[in-house]
Amino acid sequence: MKRREFFKAAAVCGAASTLPAAFGQEKASATQENGSMNQIPLTSSAGTRKGDMLYRTLGRTGERVSAIGMGGFHLGHPALTDDQSTRLIRSGIDRGITFMDNSWDYNEGQSEIRMGKALKDGYRQKVFLMTKIDGRTKEVAERQIETSLERLQTDHIDLVQHHEIIRFDDPDRIFAEGGAQEAVLAAQKAGKIRYIGFTGHKDPHIHLYMLKVAGEHNFHFDTVQMPLNVMDAHFRSFGQMVLPELVKQEIGVLGMKSMGDSVILKSKVVTPIECLHYALSLPTSVVITGIDKPEILDQAFEAAKTFQPMNREQVARLLSKTKEVAMAGKYELFKTSSHFDSTAKHPDWLGGDTPAVQKLAPPSA
């Protein structure tokens, strides 16, 4: 099936996904709200509570991870000192956060460098460490994986994800001969990484196509990271189109942009706790949130401490508050603008065209 036909089919199939009884989600059924609006799967279990944190299973990996993950981007922000970042990371771990998010490209590598420093003195053994790479070719991806290992000061990374799958050709490039997937699989075989996933924030059709291409190569992703928030349900929805498929395939769901880097909060219709509670009410393994100060860390733990799964009526009431402001994607800039597209600003991170493309369209002399 060509990509064009796939996207047309996905638009239809995404509206008709059937959900298994796994992951504790309620069975989906159709609702009517100014036309048809697909049900988004919900979780019926908060997870295992220990202290002020909740723990959930990461897809079919069997790994138990904190339901709140610490976002790596904010930890490398220039406004924070190295010591402040270390204190935040270690405080989060001491209080129960075990899932650490990061990326090769965050803050020109400072996010990984700071996390590597913070995970010394036995802290590395207490966490599930994730990072992301941008390379689309085997050569570039290999280099980025090695750089991440050095910065994070570890001999292995628990989860590496292909970052920013936001273009329709990203899946084809990654799975092509000489593509980044070859480097990731080689690193996994060598014991340098344990699990493999991908991320993206632009369009749910691209996520579905990435899953399709992976299936054609007999590969099953361990995780998928995507925006899941109170605006998403109304516009280009990952929750409606992709989440049911991830549940069906038992892929660990990593929710991100629950507040859209605080942009969603500027709508003035929802609170931070409501945003986190909504994302936790979906069948997410982890909800990753940016933390750059102690009060934001406290906020994350308050959300976990007070969380109880929302039922359909509660979700409907919450989403009714966001419907009017969410319809055009105004507060989801990651979908509607290039503001969050770091790889679009740095195409050199991705590597060159695949050999097949170069053969068909060789560079001009």
Buried (B, 14 or more C-beta within 10 A) or exposed (E): EEBEEBBEEBEEBBBEBEBEEEBBBBEBEEEEEEEEBBBBBBBEEBBEBEEBBBBBBBBEBEBBBBBBBBBBBBBBBEEBEEEBBBBBBBBBBEBBBBBBBBBBBBBEBBBBBBBBBBBEEEBBEBBBBBBBBBBBBBBBBBBBBEBBBEBBBBEBBBBBBBBBBBBBBBBBBBBBEBBBBBBBBBBBEEEBBBBBBBBBBBBBBBBBBBBBBBEEEEBEBBBBBBBBBBBBBBBBBBBBBBBBBBBBBBBBBBBBBBBBBEBBBEBEBBEBBBBBBBBBBBBBBBBBBBBBEEEBBBBBBBBBEEBEBBEEEBBBEBBEBBBEBBEEBBBBBBBBEEEBBBBBEEEEBBBBBBEEBEEEEEEEE
